[in-house]
């Protein structure tokens, strides 16, 4: 049997490469709109130059800078006998690492998803189901969730899916791995999203969960969550909790209903 402390499972997190994809799409549309507008020539040049410069920055970050940083310091998951780590390298003024840690004993269940390329490969499920959240929330929450869903869908179809197909074909791996990304759900509603690019990694993780008596459900969700981005509006109930015992569901009193009605949570 494998000793996961001496020989942990390491899975690279390629989802970090697609973070700028949405902004490339957004600013490409803006450039197109401004280019065919009826504004004066100088004003049109200004309006085109501003989003175009940001678009070039996003292109550089996505295809040059981010892959270079990733190659030197790839973000990854590490599975040991008692803990699961997500180690993400980010660039602020220098390359820094951020860690999220979950105890194996706190894992509730595992299932699969198609789209795992969200803003982060970790987060927290809302205490409401998507249908309950839809029924109990305002039009603002509906709009934001729909926008996030479309954003992730576009990034997946335009950037992530072609990359994954190319990588799987190049390495001779089957395409059914596209719908076998792991959703690891913890008892406090935290989750990890793990992408597998090889059958070896896939079956190794299944053996890992079996060895730790973690139930693996044979179900696949299209997108586990329309994850909110802090850039727009971050739902505090969907933010990763460092407390594994934080399992209490807040009471749905009138104050919380009013805040949700006005899209404040």
QUITABEL-V448634 format. One record per backbone hydrogen bond with DSSP energy under -0.5 kcal/mol. CO is the residue of the C=O (numbers start at 0). NH is the residue of the N-H. If there is no record, write none. Layout:
CO:NH / CO:NH
//
This chain:
1:3 / 2:6 / 8:10 / 8:78 / 10:76 / 11:13 / 12:15 / 13:16 / 14:17 / 15:18 / 17:20 / 19:23 / 20:24 / 21:25 / 22:26 / 23:27 / 24:28 / 25:29 / 26:30 / 27:31 / 28:32 / 29:33 / 30:34 / 31:35 / 32:35 / 33:36 / 39:43 / 40:44 / 41:45 / 42:46 / 43:47 / 44:48 / 45:49 / 46:50 / 47:51 / 48:52 / 49:53 / 50:54 / 51:55 / 52:56 / 53:57 / 54:58 / 55:59 / 56:60 / 57:61 / 58:62 / 59:63 / 59:64 / 60:65 / 63:67 / 64:68 / 65:69 / 66:70 / 67:71 / 68:72 / 74:12 / 75:86 / 76:10 / 77:79 / 77:84 / 78:8 / 81:103 / 82:79 / 83:101 / 84:77 / 85:87 / 85:99 / 86:75 / 87:89 / 87:97 / 89:91 / 89:95 / 93:91 / 95:89 / 97:87 / 99:85 / 101:83 / 102:105 / 103:106 / 105:186 / 108:184 / 109:216 / 110:182 / 111:220 / 112:180 / 113:115 / 114:223 / 115:117 / 120:192 / 122:190 / 128:132 / 129:133 / 130:134 / 131:135 / 132:136 / 137:141 / 138:142 / 139:143 / 140:144 / 141:145 / 142:146 / 143:147 / 144:148 / 145:149 / 146:150 / 147:151 / 148:152 / 149:153 / 150:154 / 151:155 / 152:156 / 153:157 / 154:158 / 154:159 / 155:160 / 158:162 / 159:163 / 160:164 / 161:165 / 162:166 / 163:167 / 164:168 / 165:169 / 166:170 / 167:172 / 168:171 / 173:176 / 174:177 / 175:178 / 176:179 / 180:112 / 181:183 / 181:193 / 182:110 / 182:184 / 183:191 / 184:107 / 184:108 / 185:188 / 188:124 / 189:185 / 190:122 / 191:183 / 191:193 / 192:194 / 193:181 / 197:201 / 198:202 / 199:203 / 200:204 / 201:205 / 202:206 / 203:207 / 204:208 / 205:209 / 206:210 / 207:211 / 208:213 / 209:212 / 212:214 / 214:109 / 214:216 / 216:218 / 218:111 / 220:113 / 221:113 / 221:114 / 224:226 / 228:231 / 228:232 / 232:234 / 234:237 / 235:238 / 237:123 / 241:243 / 242:245 / 244:246 / 247:249 / 250:252 / 252:256 / 253:257 / 254:258 / 255:259 / 256:260 / 257:261 / 258:263 / 258:264 / 259:137 / 259:262
//
